């Protein structure tokens, strides 16, 4: 709870993954990938409920063993690679309200595929949003990227052309305005705004800058290996 407002942490962890099968429970530095997200959530001073939404009994069992709350198995229609994060969040909120008589003012989305959270990232983001609630309804973690949009290319037939021709073409990276990508360290939103706008990217959205080493989203084995090596290097694990 923050400023007497209840906070739900939602960790989506479905079974299916085309890029890296079983990634949510694949062992990373001695623990299932999912466990790293649950354990960081448990360090928060403000989270009232850490719910893992999954369609898999094995994932549910592992989540519970590390302290996650799993009151249901996610319906099949919300478990495909086309299912939206908003639909998963709306389903969880509805279940908790109707079946558990639990209501929340804030929702924190924590993606297991971005495990490189610092201990206080979640609480810092909640504090920023709570303090600025009159101006913003959501806050997103972002990291500065090296692959600037002005340099990115597209393949068109046999030709190579600029993906964003409207941007100024520069020769040196440092001449470009900084560009940022939203990584899954945390997405935090006011529940009412989330349900109304059907997105964590609300109209009134601010940001939280993460460190470069945290710029990871695990979609395949290469991302997994990078995250594991970074974890060992930054946190002295293994």
C-alpha positions, 0 to 999 in steps of 0.5 A: 500500500502506498499513501493508503492506496492498494497495489497489485503486482501482476506477473504474466507467465504463460506456458507457450513461447516460440522463441524459447520454449519453457523460458519462464521456468528455465533455470537462470543462475540456479533459479527458474527465470520467473523466481527472480521477478517474484523475489524482487517483488517481495522486496517491495514495501508497497505491493499488497498482492503479487499475483502470477497469471499463468495457464500452466500447473507446473508454472503455478506450482513453481510460482507458489513455491517462491511466494507468488499468489496463483488463485486461478489458471488463466483461460486458454483464450488469454494464453496465446501469443496474440493475447494482449497484456491489457486483457490479462490484467483486466481478467486478473482484476475482475477475478480478484474483485469478484472472487476474492473481494480484493480491489486495488488503486494501482497495478504494477506489471512485472515481466519475467523476461526482464529479470534485471531489476534493482531492489528498489526499482518498483518502489521508486516508480510507485513513489514517482507516480503517487507523488505526481498523480495529479499529472500522470496516470502511469509510469514506464521503465525505459532504457537508452538504446544504441540502435538509433531510429535514424540509423535503422534500415529496412529491406525493400526488395534488393534495396537497403533504405532508411526505416525512418527517412524523416529523421536527420541522417547523422554519421556519429552516434553522439550527434543523435538525440537520445532514444529510449525503449520500454523494457519490462522492469515495470509498468505501473498504472492507476487502475481506473485509467488502465481499464478506461484506456485499455493500456499501460501507456496511458495518455498521461504517462511518464517514465523511469530511466533504468541502467544500461545493464538492465536493457534486456528482454528475453525472447530467445536463447541469446537474450537468456544467455546475455541476461544470465551473464550480466546477472553474474557480472553485476550481482556477483552470482555464481 
